[in-house]
Amino acid sequence: MLSTHGFTLKLLGFQVALTFIAIGLRLFFIDKSFPSEFSLNETSLLWTSYCFIGLCSFALFLTNPVVRKVPTVQKIMTYLREGPVGDWIRSTSVTSLILVSLMAGVSEEILFRSFLQNWIGPLWSSIIFALAHALTFTYFLLALIVSGFLAFIYESSGHLVLPVLVGHFLYDFIVFLRLKRAWTTNCEP
């Protein structure tokens, strides 16, 4: 079994590799440059606030102790808590949670939004995103909702960095941090 540090490095290595693959696919199949998706202006800042409010609220809702007791959500939490991800969340540092959340947001959004959404559209890119995250059927549906929201923000704003990348990062980080707190303080069985 990998140490906490080793597992963190493995997660980060996967996300970095995925980032380079996603950028390569985007450049090869879509176009040679996509700097407009990385620009910051009033529109991107406005959509960022919508994304923050929506995703942060959803993350707080899903990690609420009452919601975690719903049988279908409890099944997801048990799956996560009892596997290597649960061990990692409980034993890793907040800094590692930040780094993995950030890299997951960057790599997944360049792949699913910047490449796939521009290539096959928001519906199919969201379905593929949800399938890639499908631990259970309920988790598939929750990932589809999050991905659909991110796809909508991306389509509406035309910006990737603030609204989508940072929104995805914050969602993951809030979920990781709240689960770490719950699982290390014995708030859950």
TORTOR-827179 format. One record per residue (C-alpha): x, z, y; residue number from 1; residue in three letters. Coordinates in Angstrom, 2 decimals. Layout:
N
@c1 X, c3 Z, c2 Y, tiza NUM, zator ALA
...
This chain:
189
@c1 0.00, c3 0.00, c2 0.00, tiza 1, zator MET
@c1 1.23, c3 -0.86, c2 3.47, tiza 2, zator LEU
@c1 2.02, c3 1.81, c2 6.01, tiza 3, zator SER
@c1 -0.10, c3 1.99, c2 9.14, tiza 4, zator THR
@c1 2.69, c3 0.29, c2 11.08, tiza 5, zator HIS
@c1 3.04, c3 -2.40, c2 8.40, tiza 6, zator GLY
@c1 -0.72, c3 -3.04, c2 8.36, tiza 7, zator PHE
@c1 -0.73, c3 -3.33, c2 12.17, tiza 8, zator THR
@c1 2.13, c3 -5.84, c2 12.04, tiza 9, zator LEU
@c1 0.31, c3 -7.80, c2 9.35, tiza 10, zator LYS
@c1 -2.87, c3 -7.92, c2 11.47, tiza 11, zator LEU
@c1 -0.92, c3 -8.94, c2 14.58, tiza 12, zator LEU
@c1 1.07, c3 -11.57, c2 12.68, tiza 13, zator GLY
@c1 -2.12, c3 -13.12, c2 11.35, tiza 14, zator PHE
@c1 -3.67, c3 -13.18, c2 14.84, tiza 15, zator GLN
@c1 -0.55, c3 -14.73, c2 16.42, tiza 16, zator VAL
@c1 -0.42, c3 -17.42, c2 13.72, tiza 17, zator ALA
@c1 -4.14, c3 -18.09, c2 14.19, tiza 18, zator LEU
@c1 -3.58, c3 -18.43, c2 17.95, tiza 19, zator THR
@c1 -0.91, c3 -21.09, c2 17.49, tiza 20, zator PHE
@c1 -3.02, c3 -22.96, c2 14.93, tiza 21, zator ILE
@c1 -6.05, c3 -22.85, c2 17.24, tiza 22, zator ALA
@c1 -4.05, c3 -24.11, c2 20.23, tiza 23, zator ILE
@c1 -2.59, c3 -26.90, c2 18.09, tiza 24, zator GLY
@c1 -6.04, c3 -27.94, c2 16.85, tiza 25, zator LEU
@c1 -7.43, c3 -27.86, c2 20.38, tiza 26, zator ARG
@c1 -4.59, c3 -30.00, c2 21.75, tiza 27, zator LEU
@c1 -4.69, c3 -32.47, c2 18.85, tiza 28, zator PHE
@c1 -8.44, c3 -32.95, c2 18.44, tiza 29, zator PHE
@c1 -9.95, c3 -32.22, c2 21.86, tiza 30, zator ILE
@c1 -7.48, c3 -32.95, c2 24.65, tiza 31, zator ASP
@c1 -3.90, c3 -32.44, c2 25.65, tiza 32, zator LYS
@c1 -4.56, c3 -29.78, c2 28.25, tiza 33, zator SER
@c1 -7.25, c3 -27.23, c2 28.84, tiza 34, zator PHE
@c1 -6.11, c3 -25.31, c2 31.92, tiza 35, zator PRO
@c1 -9.55, c3 -25.25, c2 33.56, tiza 36, zator SER
@c1 -10.71, c3 -22.83, c2 30.86, tiza 37, zator GLU
@c1 -8.04, c3 -20.41, c2 32.04, tiza 38, zator PHE
@c1 -8.76, c3 -20.58, c2 35.76, tiza 39, zator SER
@c1 -10.12, c3 -17.63, c2 37.67, tiza 40, zator LEU
@c1 -12.71, c3 -18.03, c2 40.38, tiza 41, zator ASN
@c1 -15.98, c3 -16.50, c2 41.58, tiza 42, zator GLU
@c1 -17.96, c3 -18.13, c2 38.76, tiza 43, zator THR
@c1 -15.67, c3 -16.76, c2 36.05, tiza 44, zator SER
@c1 -15.82, c3 -13.29, c2 37.60, tiza 45, zator LEU
@c1 -19.63, c3 -13.36, c2 37.73, tiza 46, zator LEU
@c1 -19.92, c3 -14.45, c2 34.09, tiza 47, zator TRP
@c1 -17.33, c3 -11.83, c2 33.17, tiza 48, zator THR
@c1 -19.62, c3 -9.09, c2 34.47, tiza 49, zator SER
@c1 -22.51, c3 -10.48, c2 32.37, tiza 50, zator TYR
@c1 -20.28, c3 -10.61, c2 29.30, tiza 51, zator CYS
@c1 -18.91, c3 -7.09, c2 29.83, tiza 52, zator PHE
@c1 -22.36, c3 -5.61, c2 30.25, tiza 53, zator ILE
@c1 -23.79, c3 -7.45, c2 27.25, tiza 54, zator GLY
@c1 -20.95, c3 -6.96, c2 24.77, tiza 55, zator LEU
@c1 -20.06, c3 -3.42, c2 25.79, tiza 56, zator CYS
@c1 -23.72, c3 -2.39, c2 25.52, tiza 57, zator SER
@c1 -23.97, c3 -4.02, c2 22.08, tiza 58, zator PHE
@c1 -20.75, c3 -2.31, c2 20.89, tiza 59, zator ALA
@c1 -21.99, c3 1.08, c2 22.12, tiza 60, zator LEU
@c1 -25.37, c3 0.49, c2 20.48, tiza 61, zator PHE
@c1 -23.89, c3 -0.48, c2 17.09, tiza 62, zator LEU
@c1 -21.52, c3 2.48, c2 17.03, tiza 63, zator THR
@c1 -24.18, c3 4.98, c2 18.07, tiza 64, zator ASN
@c1 -24.48, c3 7.71, c2 15.40, tiza 65, zator PRO
@c1 -28.23, c3 7.11, c2 15.05, tiza 66, zator VAL
@c1 -27.81, c3 3.35, c2 14.54, tiza 67, zator VAL
@c1 -24.96, c3 3.93, c2 12.05, tiza 68, zator ARG
@c1 -27.49, c3 5.78, c2 9.88, tiza 69, zator LYS
@c1 -29.73, c3 2.70, c2 9.52, tiza 70, zator VAL
@c1 -29.27, c3 1.70, c2 5.84, tiza 71, zator PRO
@c1 -28.08, c3 -1.86, c2 6.48, tiza 72, zator THR
@c1 -25.65, c3 -0.73, c2 9.19, tiza 73, zator VAL
@c1 -24.58, c3 2.23, c2 7.05, tiza 74, zator GLN
@c1 -23.64, c3 -0.24, c2 4.30, tiza 75, zator LYS
@c1 -21.33, c3 -2.05, c2 6.74, tiza 76, zator ILE
@c1 -19.81, c3 1.23, c2 7.94, tiza 77, zator MET
@c1 -19.21, c3 2.40, c2 4.35, tiza 78, zator THR
@c1 -17.54, c3 -0.90, c2 3.49, tiza 79, zator TYR
@c1 -15.28, c3 -0.64, c2 6.53, tiza 80, zator LEU
@c1 -14.58, c3 3.09, c2 6.24, tiza 81, zator ARG
@c1 -13.62, c3 2.99, c2 2.55, tiza 82, zator GLU
@c1 -11.36, c3 -0.06, c2 2.74, tiza 83, zator GLY
@c1 -7.94, c3 -0.74, c2 4.21, tiza 84, zator PRO
@c1 -9.42, c3 -1.37, c2 7.66, tiza 85, zator VAL
@c1 -10.95, c3 2.13, c2 7.66, tiza 86, zator GLY
@c1 -7.64, c3 3.68, c2 6.63, tiza 87, zator ASP
@c1 -5.91, c3 1.75, c2 9.39, tiza 88, zator TRP
@c1 -8.49, c3 2.69, c2 12.06, tiza 89, zator ILE
@c1 -8.23, c3 6.38, c2 11.17, tiza 90, zator ARG
@c1 -4.42, c3 6.52, c2 11.12, tiza 91, zator SER
@c1 -3.28, c3 4.03, c2 13.76, tiza 92, zator THR
@c1 -2.55, c3 4.67, c2 17.41, tiza 93, zator SER
@c1 -4.80, c3 3.71, c2 20.29, tiza 94, zator VAL
@c1 -2.03, c3 1.33, c2 21.41, tiza 95, zator THR
@c1 -2.27, c3 -0.50, c2 18.08, tiza 96, zator SER
@c1 -6.06, c3 -0.69, c2 18.44, tiza 97, zator LEU
@c1 -5.56, c3 -2.26, c2 21.87, tiza 98, zator ILE
@c1 -3.00, c3 -4.79, c2 20.62, tiza 99, zator LEU
@c1 -5.03, c3 -5.87, c2 17.59, tiza 100, zator VAL
@c1 -8.24, c3 -6.06, c2 19.64, tiza 101, zator SER
@c1 -6.50, c3 -8.16, c2 22.28, tiza 102, zator LEU
@c1 -4.92, c3 -10.56, c2 19.78, tiza 103, zator MET
@c1 -8.19, c3 -10.89, c2 17.85, tiza 104, zator ALA
@c1 -9.99, c3 -11.79, c2 21.07, tiza 105, zator GLY
@c1 -7.36, c3 -14.33, c2 22.05, tiza 106, zator VAL
@c1 -6.94, c3 -16.03, c2 18.67, tiza 107, zator SER
@c1 -10.59, c3 -16.08, c2 17.64, tiza 108, zator GLU
@c1 -11.89, c3 -17.29, c2 20.97, tiza 109, zator GLU
@c1 -9.35, c3 -20.09, c2 21.29, tiza 110, zator ILE
@c1 -10.31, c3 -21.15, c2 17.76, tiza 111, zator LEU
@c1 -14.08, c3 -20.68, c2 17.85, tiza 112, zator PHE
@c1 -14.86, c3 -21.38, c2 21.51, tiza 113, zator ARG
@c1 -12.10, c3 -23.56, c2 22.92, tiza 114, zator SER
@c1 -11.62, c3 -25.68, c2 19.80, tiza 115, zator PHE
@c1 -14.65, c3 -25.53, c2 17.49, tiza 116, zator LEU
@c1 -17.34, c3 -25.19, c2 20.13, tiza 117, zator GLN
@c1 -15.93, c3 -28.19, c2 22.00, tiza 118, zator ASN
@c1 -15.66, c3 -30.15, c2 18.75, tiza 119, zator TRP
@c1 -18.86, c3 -29.33, c2 16.81, tiza 120, zator ILE
@c1 -21.01, c3 -27.46, c2 19.33, tiza 121, zator GLY
@c1 -22.03, c3 -23.86, c2 19.98, tiza 122, zator PRO
@c1 -24.44, c3 -23.49, c2 17.05, tiza 123, zator LEU
@c1 -22.02, c3 -24.56, c2 14.33, tiza 124, zator TRP
@c1 -19.05, c3 -22.75, c2 15.84, tiza 125, zator SER
@c1 -21.16, c3 -19.56, c2 15.96, tiza 126, zator SER
@c1 -22.25, c3 -19.99, c2 12.34, tiza 127, zator ILE
@c1 -18.64, c3 -20.50, c2 11.23, tiza 128, zator ILE
@c1 -17.59, c3 -17.44, c2 13.28, tiza 129, zator PHE
@c1 -20.30, c3 -15.37, c2 11.61, tiza 130, zator ALA
@c1 -19.33, c3 -16.62, c2 8.14, tiza 131, zator LEU
@c1 -15.70, c3 -15.68, c2 8.81, tiza 132, zator ALA
@c1 -16.85, c3 -12.12, c2 9.63, tiza 133, zator HIS
@c1 -19.55, c3 -11.78, c2 6.95, tiza 134, zator ALA
@c1 -18.88, c3 -8.52, c2 5.11, tiza 135, zator LEU
@c1 -22.60, c3 -8.21, c2 4.39, tiza 136, zator THR
@c1 -25.64, c3 -10.28, c2 5.34, tiza 137, zator PHE
@c1 -26.42, c3 -7.85, c2 8.17, tiza 138, zator THR
@c1 -22.85, c3 -8.13, c2 9.45, tiza 139, zator TYR
@c1 -23.20, c3 -11.92, c2 9.31, tiza 140, zator PHE
@c1 -26.32, c3 -11.66, c2 11.51, tiza 141, zator LEU
@c1 -24.63, c3 -9.25, c2 13.94, tiza 142, zator LEU
@c1 -21.56, c3 -11.52, c2 14.18, tiza 143, zator ALA
@c1 -23.88, c3 -14.49, c2 14.75, tiza 144, zator LEU
@c1 -25.54, c3 -12.65, c2 17.66, tiza 145, zator ILE
@c1 -22.18, c3 -11.76, c2 19.22, tiza 146, zator VAL
@c1 -20.85, c3 -15.27, c2 18.69, tiza 147, zator SER
@c1 -24.00, c3 -16.85, c2 20.07, tiza 148, zator GLY
@c1 -23.69, c3 -14.67, c2 23.16, tiza 149, zator PHE
@c1 -20.02, c3 -15.61, c2 23.60, tiza 150, zator LEU
@c1 -20.91, c3 -19.29, c2 23.07, tiza 151, zator ALA
@c1 -23.61, c3 -19.04, c2 25.74, tiza 152, zator PHE
@c1 -21.21, c3 -17.37, c2 28.20, tiza 153, zator ILE
@c1 -18.56, c3 -20.01, c2 27.49, tiza 154, zator TYR
@c1 -21.02, c3 -22.90, c2 27.88, tiza 155, zator GLU
@c1 -22.51, c3 -21.44, c2 31.04, tiza 156, zator SER
@c1 -19.27, c3 -20.48, c2 32.74, tiza 157, zator SER
@c1 -16.85, c3 -23.09, c2 31.41, tiza 158, zator GLY
@c1 -14.21, c3 -20.36, c2 31.43, tiza 159, zator HIS
@c1 -12.45, c3 -18.84, c2 28.48, tiza 160, zator LEU
@c1 -10.14, c3 -16.14, c2 29.77, tiza 161, zator VAL
@c1 -12.10, c3 -13.49, c2 31.61, tiza 162, zator LEU
@c1 -15.63, c3 -13.84, c2 30.31, tiza 163, zator PRO
@c1 -14.93, c3 -14.65, c2 26.69, tiza 164, zator VAL
@c1 -11.43, c3 -13.49, c2 25.72, tiza 165, zator LEU
@c1 -11.64, c3 -10.22, c2 27.61, tiza 166, zator VAL
@c1 -15.24, c3 -9.66, c2 26.53, tiza 167, zator GLY
@c1 -14.30, c3 -10.11, c2 22.86, tiza 168, zator HIS
@c1 -11.31, c3 -7.79, c2 23.31, tiza 169, zator PHE
@c1 -13.44, c3 -5.06, c2 24.88, tiza 170, zator LEU
@c1 -16.10, c3 -5.35, c2 22.18, tiza 171, zator TYR
@c1 -13.54, c3 -4.98, c2 19.38, tiza 172, zator ASP
@c1 -11.69, c3 -2.17, c2 21.15, tiza 173, zator PHE
@c1 -14.85, c3 -0.15, c2 21.84, tiza 174, zator ILE
@c1 -15.97, c3 -0.50, c2 18.21, tiza 175, zator VAL
@c1 -12.52, c3 0.43, c2 16.85, tiza 176, zator PHE
@c1 -12.13, c3 3.39, c2 19.20, tiza 177, zator LEU
@c1 -15.60, c3 4.82, c2 18.55, tiza 178, zator ARG
@c1 -15.20, c3 4.43, c2 14.79, tiza 179, zator LEU
@c1 -11.77, c3 6.09, c2 14.95, tiza 180, zator LYS
@c1 -13.28, c3 9.01, c2 16.81, tiza 181, zator ARG
@c1 -16.21, c3 9.31, c2 14.40, tiza 182, zator ALA
@c1 -14.10, c3 9.00, c2 11.27, tiza 183, zator TRP
@c1 -11.28, c3 11.32, c2 12.36, tiza 184, zator THR
@c1 -13.54, c3 14.09, c2 13.65, tiza 185, zator THR
@c1 -15.69, c3 14.08, c2 10.52, tiza 186, zator ASN
@c1 -18.79, c3 13.04, c2 12.41, tiza 187, zator CYS
@c1 -19.71, c3 10.96, c2 9.37, tiza 188, zator GLU
@c1 -19.44, c3 11.54, c2 5.64, tiza 189, zator PRO
